[in-house]
Amino acid sequence: MNAKEIPGGICAPLGFTAAGTACGIKPGGLDISILAADERCSAAGTFTTNAFKAAPVRLTEEHLKKDGFLQAVVANSGNANAWTGEQGMEDARAMAVMAAEFIGAHPWDVAVASTGEIGVYLPMQRVSKGISDAASRLNREGGGDAALAIMTTDTRSKELAWDLGGFAMGGMAKGSGMIRPDMATMLAFITTDAEVEPAQLGQALRSAVDASFNLITIDGCTSTNDMVLVLASGASGVSLEGKEIEKHLFRACSHLSRLVVEDGEGATRFIVVRVHQAADGEEARRAALAVAESSLVKTAVFGGDPNWGRVIQALGASLEDADSMGVSVDIAGLRVAENGKPAEVDGKKLNKAMAGKEVELDINLGRGESEVEVWTCDLSYGYVKINTEYHT
Amino acid sequence: MNAKEIPGGICAPLGFTAAGTACGIKPGGLDISILAADERCSAAGTFTTNAFKAAPVRLTEEHLKKDGFLQAVVANSGNANAWTGEQGMEDARAMAVMAAEFIGAHPWDVAVASTGEIGVYLPMQRVSKGISDAASRLNREGGGDAALAIMTTDTRSKELAWDLGGFAMGGMAKGSGMIRPDMATMLAFITTDAEVEPAQLGQALRSAVDASFNLITIDGCTSTNDMVLVLASGASGVSLEGKEIEKHLFRACSHLSRLVVEDGEGATRFIVVRVHQAADGEEARRAALAVAESSLVKTAVFGGDPNWGRVIQALGASLEDADSMGVSVDIAGLRVAENGKPAEVDGKKLNKAMAGKEVELDINLGRGESEVEVWTCDLSYGYVKINTEYHT
């Protein structure tokens, strides 16, 4: 399964064009993005589990349920169109209708996504101008601008484009804060020119997202606007079964989720938390996320401090019962705690490992077969600064 | 139920002496504390639910289970004696034995508490010297020193002493980080000279703690060492039923938990989160804690930003289902969101309310009768600084 990196982002697969433009929803920077396919595409999505789903999330779910096909995605940054009542639903619907008109598609075949401040109505005059402008610029080189136009506190755009031998896969994502996906994630859009039947594509996407986006966390906060969409144009003529596309989708989702965590708000270090030998998958996931979301663990890593007592604290708080016998913690492959006692460890080596850009925490619960790997980042002054000064 | 403030802290009630001393467990400051009663006292405790309970927690639970009486508490700061295996249990037991010997009590009647770094063996020679020194200084004016000797990242000691008409109540607590009590809390010790039967005292303490310490959070991290103990000497000759002592214990626990949150690591603002009309108590608690533990809500409050969209996000993520109709959010009594839409609000008034030392968030779910009030503090640069530089 060799993937060759190619240019083009979401437009790398055959059959897609894109564009990004600025219409003044947020001060400075591009804020409207359109991804359009030449024909209707087999499509699938996963969506936030937040009870207060934003209007575009509800609309896109509705559109996807119709027959599992989409032809375009229109997205804006700077305004989440969440907690905006009936007006919000009308605005989301209007975005789909406008985009559909410009590209000659049916409104039902347009997905809408928004990200930014919650509880503010969309400035629809600007949005309308933006959609018209973006639609007029759609082209096969537009992937880069589209990826820029979905950014909020992101410091860089997040793209991928792979030649997979006979067919291609492209993707873009945004996300930096309010990241603790649950059955879904921030915004990510993946394209392919392989041909996959919608139901199989949906199943493959859910599996891939569960094993990637759903295992990252930046601040434990599940957004109202999370959405991952995949569109398969079939233009390459290569036809894939669900299991085949799943492995490619998993790699694409992993790649994009790593980019999201690396660009976590204020992040200075990437943290890998692995839980081994848990009683079951649910326990593994709960324990790993508890460690990954601990403010104390995250500030220790920011300080380069191998303070494994905080890992033990987070672990113990997440487990209903646990015998410390059989439990061990390794930092960067160095055993620091086992069987309820500190382990003898070379302090110099440990401090050196903590000074790196990536810190690995391996936790063995010693009571089962399940394991999981979760990605997160440290908690720095930068996180506080960004979220104190930025009005989400 | 008028309480008159009096001096004396935990020694204000008749029958108690205390002392605090420095023995070098932590650099600078007092670090060993003893609270001793003239006679065996009816006693009760609540303890952390962390699966990796520290040795002193396990020992004290064991001692209390015997017959519900205690005569002394020996506590140290700077070292949690947690994740220290059999050696840790032996050390905790040795602390009880030493204290018992000095004050002429049975070791079974001595409670032990520790707070500080996890995963480090206690320096028992120093501890032994400290216990001997503290025991020699026990006196009725020792409450202040005892309260100082249990501090870690606390910036001030936390005490209370009330004349309740015929009998008195005293208390001390420590706690500033790793605070998200669950059926228990950081360290808090309460004394009274009322006479209460142990089983009734236990029931009253559990109710009081559930409605106070268990509803505060600083960083969502449940410690391995949380413990609340109450000792009732009966020396006043006033005898109370469980229901009568419960209301006093609730007030004492509330008072101490407020002091803990006010001194939260890096805290600049006190936040009150109230959830009204929840379907049941569990939902009210889950929703309120989700808002109180949201890094995004806490950084917004630090920045004085009335960013209620983050309250909506945290609320929605905590609820399995919710209809935004009927849901409202008020900041400082000003309605900012209702029925799935932003409310019209006087921005000037709102900004002024956010600039105060205390911010009140009132959330109405509009679908039941349950309500709860949770206390927390903001997330500032100070929290990151303290936890980056301090080796817990």
Interface residues (C-beta under 8 A of the other chain):
Chain A: T49 N50 A51 F52 K53 A80 A82 W83 T84 G85 Q87 E117 I118 G119 V120 Y121 G177 M178 R180 D182 D219 G220 C221 T222 S223 T224 E293 S294 S295 L296 T299 A300 F302 G303 D305 N307 W308 G309 R310 I312 Q313 A314 L315 G316 A317 L319 E320 D321 A322 S324 V336 A337 N339 G340 K341 P342 L379 S380 Y381 Y383 V384 K385 N387 T388 E389 H391 T392
Chain B: T49 N50 A51 F52 K53 A80 A82 W83 T84 G85 Q87 E117 I118 G119 V120 Y121 G177 M178 R180 D182 D219 G220 C221 T222 S223 T224 E293 S294 S295 L296 T299 A300 F302 G303 D305 N307 W308 G309 R310 I312 Q313 A314 L315 G316 A317 L319 E320 D321 A322 S324 V336 A337 N339 G340 K341 P342 L379 S380 Y381 Y383 V384 K385 N387 T388 E389 H391 T392
